[in-house]
Amino acid sequence: MKLGIVGLPNVGKSTLFNAITNSSIQSENFPFCTIEPNVGVVAVPDKRLNSLSRIYNPKKITNATVKFFDIAGLVKGASKGEGLGNKFLSNIHECDAILHVVRCFQDDNIIHVNGKVNPESDIETVEMELIFSDIEVLERRISRFKKVGSKNNKVSENNAGLLNELKKFLETGKPARLFDTEKDLNTTNAIEELNLLTNKPVIYAANLSEKDFLNGIKNSELYKKMELIAKNSNSMVLPICAELEMQISDMEDDEKQVFLRDLGLSQSSLDRLVSACYKLLGLISFLTAGKPEVRAWTIKNGTKAPQAAGKIHSDIERGFIRAEIIFWEKLVECGSFANAKEKGLIRSEGKEYVVKDGDVVLFRFNV
């Protein structure tokens, strides 16, 4: 899973990136502190792997991972070359979703590029730059279709019609993810193939002051605005406090849990962010367990057993016979796969079985 972190300069993007990736990139009180995209890979926290590892004592434990791209701050006109220009766009294009950090705190000591903290205006500035970039992509595609129209008239006309309709929609200032495809699969697939920036799922990270974050986000007028914006744009909003996350980023796990508990928090922002991303992208994890390795594998919710097997190796999918499955908690209770089998708790499933989150799977195959 790849996430691109975007936002205006000085909203806390790099601070959050440092906290969740345990990095030490530059984070200063001036615009464009981040110039080149910073990349961090983070293991997805998963208590299930720890429980299973106590049974198998494996040589290796492999978590699922998230790759974060900290993109240079955007300003009005970035798509036309303002600020650092549009050099960031290629990095966002390869991401599965966008984490849009929005400043929701007042602090006279931290510069705001527009002179005033206003989540609605800040979001509009960033989104419009992404929209302008998408419009340019569509214009190039339309021009290309016009050139090949005589060779494949029907295809070019159908696609050019969709592209023109989508371009007009973007020109109203709305992102592609709100474009109504009338649940037509062909249209949906055609739009997805364009890989437009504004068609990517978005999580708004509302960066609050420590006081507002700990004393009740519902009392923050800025956060209330964020909730409304997210609702109207078919997105998610996640309250965070980047400064607080920086305080706990260097702590050991046990110390971190005590600190969070003392603050009345059950999870860090990383844990909540990963959960939100999995929900947003429709992802789940199944598990494999044995002496060599205990591992989590990320798949789309609704994936059938052979395709889940293919996540491990294409040969396993090709030679799939059956999947032997038990839910991870049941396996932990039994203490071993053999004990679970003796108790009749291992299920044998075929090609039509849809793998569930938390399934421990042993694939049987022959190639």
C-alpha positions as CSV (number, residue, x, y, z in Angstrom):
1,M,0.0,0.0,0.0
2,K,1.4,3.4,-1.0
3,L,0.2,6.7,0.4
4,G,1.1,10.2,-0.8
5,I,1.2,12.8,1.9
6,V,0.1,16.2,0.5
7,G,-0.9,19.6,1.8
8,L,0.1,23.3,1.9
9,P,3.5,24.2,3.2
10,N,3.8,24.3,7.0
11,V,0.7,22.2,7.9
12,G,2.6,19.5,9.6
13,K,3.2,17.0,6.7
14,S,6.9,16.4,7.4
15,T,6.3,16.3,11.2
16,L,3.7,13.6,10.7
17,F,5.9,11.8,8.2
18,N,8.8,11.8,10.8
19,A,6.5,10.6,13.5
20,I,4.9,7.6,11.7
21,T,8.0,6.5,9.9
22,N,10.5,7.2,12.7
23,S,12.5,9.4,10.4
24,S,14.5,12.6,10.9
25,I,13.9,14.6,7.7
26,Q,14.0,18.4,7.9
27,S,10.9,20.0,9.3
28,E,11.2,23.8,9.6
29,N,9.0,26.9,9.9
30,F,9.3,28.0,6.3
31,P,7.7,27.0,3.0
32,F,9.2,24.3,0.8
33,C,11.4,22.8,3.5
34,T,10.7,19.5,1.7
35,I,12.0,19.7,-1.8
36,E,12.5,16.1,-3.0
37,P,9.9,13.6,-1.9
38,N,10.8,11.7,1.2
39,V,9.9,8.0,1.3
40,G,9.4,5.8,4.3
41,V,8.3,2.2,4.7
42,V,6.4,1.3,7.8
43,A,5.4,-2.2,9.1
44,V,1.6,-2.4,9.7
45,P,1.1,-3.1,13.4
46,D,-0.6,-6.5,13.8
47,K,-1.0,-8.1,17.2
48,R,-2.1,-11.4,15.5
49,L,1.4,-12.0,14.2
50,N,2.8,-11.7,17.7
51,S,0.3,-14.2,19.0
52,L,1.0,-16.7,16.3
53,S,4.8,-16.2,16.7
54,R,4.5,-17.4,20.3
55,I,3.2,-20.7,19.0
56,Y,5.7,-21.2,16.2
57,N,8.7,-19.3,17.4
58,P,9.5,-18.6,13.7
59,K,12.8,-17.6,12.1
60,K,11.1,-14.6,10.6
61,I,8.0,-12.4,11.2
62,T,6.8,-10.4,8.2
63,N,4.3,-7.6,8.6
64,A,2.4,-6.0,5.8
65,T,3.9,-2.7,4.9
66,V,2.8,0.8,4.0
67,K,5.0,3.1,1.9
68,F,4.6,6.8,2.6
69,F,5.7,9.6,0.2
70,D,6.1,13.0,1.8
71,I,5.4,15.4,-1.1
72,A,6.6,19.0,-1.3
73,G,4.0,21.5,-0.1
74,L,1.6,22.7,-2.7
75,V,0.7,26.3,-3.4
76,K,-1.8,28.0,-5.7
77,G,-0.5,27.8,-9.3
78,A,1.7,24.7,-8.6
79,S,0.3,23.0,-11.7
80,K,1.6,25.9,-13.7
81,G,5.0,26.0,-12.1
82,E,4.5,28.1,-8.9
83,G,6.4,27.1,-5.8
84,L,8.2,23.9,-6.7
85,G,5.9,23.4,-9.7
86,N,4.4,20.1,-10.6
87,K,7.5,17.9,-10.0
88,F,5.5,16.2,-7.2
89,L,2.9,14.8,-9.5
90,S,4.6,11.6,-10.7
91,N,5.0,10.6,-7.0
92,I,1.3,11.0,-6.3
93,H,0.4,9.1,-9.5
94,E,1.9,5.9,-8.2
95,C,0.1,6.0,-4.8
96,D,-3.0,4.0,-4.0
97,A,-4.5,6.9,-1.9
98,I,-3.8,10.4,-0.8
99,L,-3.3,11.5,2.8
100,H,-4.1,15.2,2.7
101,V,-2.8,16.9,5.9
102,V,-4.8,20.0,6.8
103,R,-3.8,22.5,9.5
104,C,-6.5,22.8,12.2
105,F,-4.6,24.7,14.9
106,Q,-3.8,28.3,15.6
107,D,-0.2,29.3,16.3
108,D,1.2,32.7,15.5
109,N,4.7,31.3,15.6
110,I,4.1,29.0,12.7
111,I,3.8,30.8,9.3
112,H,0.7,30.1,7.2
113,V,1.3,30.6,3.5
114,N,-2.1,32.2,3.0
115,G,-1.8,34.3,6.2
116,K,-4.9,32.7,7.9
117,V,-5.8,29.2,9.0
118,N,-8.8,28.1,7.0
119,P,-9.3,24.3,6.3
120,E,-11.9,24.9,3.6
121,S,-9.7,27.3,1.6
122,D,-6.5,25.2,2.2
123,I,-8.2,22.1,0.8
124,E,-9.6,24.0,-2.1
125,T,-6.1,25.3,-3.0
126,V,-4.6,21.8,-3.1
127,E,-7.5,20.1,-4.8
128,M,-7.7,22.7,-7.5
129,E,-4.0,22.1,-8.4
130,L,-4.7,18.4,-8.7
131,I,-7.8,19.1,-10.8
132,F,-5.8,21.3,-13.1
133,S,-3.2,18.6,-13.5
134,D,-6.0,16.0,-14.4
135,I,-7.5,18.4,-16.9
136,E,-4.1,18.6,-18.7
137,V,-4.0,14.8,-18.8
138,L,-7.5,14.6,-20.3
139,E,-6.7,17.3,-22.9
140,R,-3.7,15.2,-24.0
141,R,-5.8,12.1,-24.2
142,I,-8.6,13.9,-26.2
143,S,-6.0,15.2,-28.7
144,R,-4.6,11.7,-29.1
145,F,-8.0,10.3,-29.8
146,K,-8.7,12.9,-32.4
147,K,-5.5,11.9,-34.3
148,V,-6.4,8.2,-34.4
149,G,-10.1,8.6,-34.9
150,S,-10.1,7.5,-38.5
151,K,-8.4,4.2,-37.6
152,N,-10.8,3.1,-35.0
153,N,-13.7,5.5,-35.2
154,K,-16.2,3.8,-32.7
155,V,-13.7,3.3,-29.9
156,S,-12.2,6.8,-30.3
157,E,-15.6,8.5,-30.4
158,N,-16.9,6.6,-27.3
159,N,-13.7,7.3,-25.3
160,A,-13.4,10.9,-26.5
161,G,-17.0,11.5,-25.4
162,L,-16.3,10.2,-21.9
163,L,-13.1,12.3,-21.7
164,N,-14.9,15.5,-22.8
165,E,-17.7,14.9,-20.3
166,L,-15.2,14.2,-17.5
167,K,-13.1,17.3,-18.4
168,K,-16.2,19.5,-18.2
169,F,-17.0,18.0,-14.8
170,L,-13.5,18.8,-13.5
171,E,-13.8,22.3,-14.8
172,T,-16.6,22.9,-12.4
173,G,-14.0,22.4,-9.6
174,K,-15.1,18.9,-8.5
175,P,-12.8,15.9,-8.2
176,A,-13.1,12.9,-10.5
177,R,-14.0,10.6,-7.7
178,L,-17.4,12.4,-7.5
179,F,-18.1,11.9,-11.2
180,D,-21.3,9.9,-11.6
181,T,-20.6,6.8,-13.7
182,E,-24.2,5.5,-13.1
183,K,-22.6,2.3,-11.8
184,D,-21.5,1.4,-15.3
185,L,-18.5,-1.0,-15.0
186,N,-17.0,-0.1,-18.4
187,T,-17.1,3.6,-17.6
188,T,-15.7,3.1,-14.1
189,N,-12.8,0.9,-15.5
190,A,-12.1,3.4,-18.2
191,I,-11.8,6.3,-15.7
192,E,-9.6,4.2,-13.4
193,E,-7.2,3.4,-16.2
194,L,-6.6,7.2,-16.6
195,N,-5.0,7.1,-13.1
196,L,-6.3,10.6,-12.4
197,L,-5.0,12.3,-9.2
198,T,-8.5,13.4,-8.1
199,N,-10.0,9.9,-8.6
200,K,-7.8,8.5,-5.8
201,P,-9.4,7.9,-2.4
202,V,-8.6,10.7,0.1
203,I,-8.1,10.7,3.9
204,Y,-8.0,14.2,5.4
205,A,-5.6,14.2,8.3
206,A,-6.9,17.1,10.5
207,N,-3.8,18.3,12.3
208,L,-5.0,19.6,15.7
209,S,-3.3,21.3,18.6
210,E,-2.5,19.0,21.5
211,K,-5.1,20.7,23.6
212,D,-7.9,20.2,21.1
213,F,-6.8,16.7,20.3
214,L,-6.8,15.5,23.9
215,N,-9.7,17.6,25.3
216,G,-12.3,16.6,22.7
217,I,-12.2,17.1,19.0
218,K,-15.9,17.8,18.9
219,N,-15.2,21.1,20.6
220,S,-12.9,22.2,17.7
221,E,-14.7,24.4,15.2
222,L,-12.0,23.8,12.7
223,Y,-12.4,20.0,13.0
224,K,-16.2,20.3,12.6
225,K,-15.6,22.1,9.3
226,M,-13.3,19.2,8.3
227,E,-16.0,16.6,9.0
228,L,-18.4,18.5,6.8
229,I,-15.9,18.8,4.0
230,A,-15.0,15.1,4.1
231,K,-18.7,14.1,4.0
232,N,-19.4,16.3,1.0
233,S,-16.4,15.0,-0.9
234,N,-16.9,11.3,-0.3
235,S,-13.7,11.1,1.7
236,M,-12.6,10.2,5.3
237,V,-11.3,12.5,8.0
238,L,-8.9,11.4,10.7
239,P,-8.0,13.6,13.7
240,I,-4.3,13.7,14.5
241,C,-1.8,15.7,16.5
242,A,1.5,15.6,14.7
243,E,3.5,17.2,17.5
244,L,2.1,14.6,20.0
245,E,3.1,11.8,17.7
246,M,6.6,13.2,17.5
247,Q,6.8,13.0,21.3
248,I,6.0,9.2,21.3
249,S,7.9,8.2,18.1
250,D,11.2,7.4,19.9
251,M,9.6,5.5,22.7
252,E,9.8,1.7,23.1
253,D,6.5,-0.1,22.5
254,D,5.8,-0.8,26.2
255,E,6.6,2.8,27.1
256,K,4.5,4.1,24.2
257,Q,1.4,2.0,25.3
258,V,1.7,3.3,28.8
259,F,2.0,6.9,27.6
260,L,-1.0,6.6,25.3
261,R,-3.1,5.0,28.0
262,D,-2.3,7.8,30.4
263,L,-3.5,10.2,27.7
264,G,-6.7,8.2,27.3
265,L,-5.8,7.0,23.9
266,S,-6.0,3.4,22.7
267,Q,-4.0,3.7,19.5
268,S,-1.3,5.8,17.9
269,S,-2.0,7.9,14.8
270,L,-0.2,5.2,12.7
271,D,-2.5,2.5,14.0
272,R,-5.6,4.6,13.3
273,L,-4.2,5.7,9.9
274,V,-3.5,2.2,8.7
275,S,-7.0,1.0,9.9
276,A,-8.6,3.9,8.0
277,C,-6.6,3.2,4.9
278,Y,-7.5,-0.5,4.9
279,K,-11.2,0.5,5.2
280,L,-10.9,3.2,2.6
281,L,-9.2,0.9,0.0
282,G,-11.3,-2.2,0.9
283,L,-8.2,-4.2,2.1
284,I,-7.9,-7.1,4.5
285,S,-5.0,-9.4,5.6
286,F,-4.9,-13.1,5.7
287,L,-2.1,-14.9,7.6
288,T,0.3,-17.8,7.0
289,A,2.1,-19.4,9.9
290,G,4.9,-21.9,10.3
291,K,8.4,-22.4,11.7
292,P,10.1,-20.6,8.8
293,E,7.9,-17.5,8.8
294,V,4.7,-16.0,10.3
295,R,3.4,-13.4,7.8
296,A,0.5,-11.1,6.9
297,W,-0.6,-10.8,3.3
298,T,-2.7,-7.9,2.1
299,I,-5.5,-8.5,-0.4
300,K,-8.7,-6.9,-1.6
301,N,-11.8,-7.7,0.5
302,G,-13.8,-10.3,-1.6
303,T,-10.7,-12.1,-3.0
304,K,-11.2,-15.8,-3.5
305,A,-8.8,-18.5,-2.3
306,P,-6.8,-19.2,-5.6
307,Q,-6.2,-15.4,-6.1
308,A,-5.1,-15.0,-2.5
309,A,-2.7,-17.9,-3.0
310,G,-1.4,-16.1,-6.1
311,K,-0.4,-13.2,-3.7
312,I,2.2,-15.7,-2.3
313,H,3.3,-17.2,-5.6
314,S,1.7,-17.6,-9.1
315,D,2.5,-21.3,-9.0
316,I,0.3,-21.8,-6.0
317,E,-2.6,-20.1,-7.7
318,R,-2.0,-22.1,-10.9
319,G,-1.9,-25.4,-9.1
320,F,-4.4,-24.7,-6.4
321,I,-6.2,-27.7,-5.0
322,R,-7.7,-26.5,-1.7
323,A,-7.2,-24.1,1.2
324,E,-7.0,-25.4,4.8
325,I,-8.3,-22.5,7.0
326,I,-8.8,-21.6,10.6
327,F,-9.4,-18.2,12.2
328,W,-6.3,-16.9,14.0
329,E,-7.9,-16.7,17.5
330,K,-9.0,-20.4,17.3
331,L,-5.5,-21.4,16.2
332,V,-4.0,-19.5,19.2
333,E,-6.4,-21.2,21.6
334,C,-5.5,-24.7,20.2
335,G,-1.8,-24.0,20.4
336,S,-0.9,-25.7,17.1
337,F,-2.3,-26.5,13.6
338,A,-2.2,-30.2,14.5
339,N,-4.2,-29.8,17.7
340,A,-6.8,-27.7,15.8
341,K,-7.0,-30.4,13.1
342,E,-7.6,-33.1,15.8
343,K,-10.5,-31.0,17.2
344,G,-12.0,-30.7,13.7
345,L,-11.5,-26.9,13.6
346,I,-9.6,-26.8,10.3
347,R,-11.9,-26.2,7.3
348,S,-11.1,-27.4,3.8
349,E,-12.3,-24.8,1.3
350,G,-12.3,-24.8,-2.5
351,K,-11.9,-22.3,-5.4
352,E,-15.0,-20.3,-4.6
353,Y,-14.1,-19.6,-0.9
354,V,-13.8,-15.9,-0.2
355,V,-10.8,-15.3,2.2
356,K,-11.7,-13.5,5.4
357,D,-9.7,-11.0,7.4
358,G,-7.7,-12.9,10.1
359,D,-7.9,-16.3,8.3
360,V,-4.8,-18.5,8.8
361,V,-4.4,-20.3,5.5
362,L,-2.4,-23.4,4.4
363,F,-2.7,-23.7,0.6
364,R,-2.5,-27.2,-1.0
365,F,-1.4,-27.1,-4.6
366,N,0.2,-29.2,-7.3
367,V,2.2,-28.0,-10.3
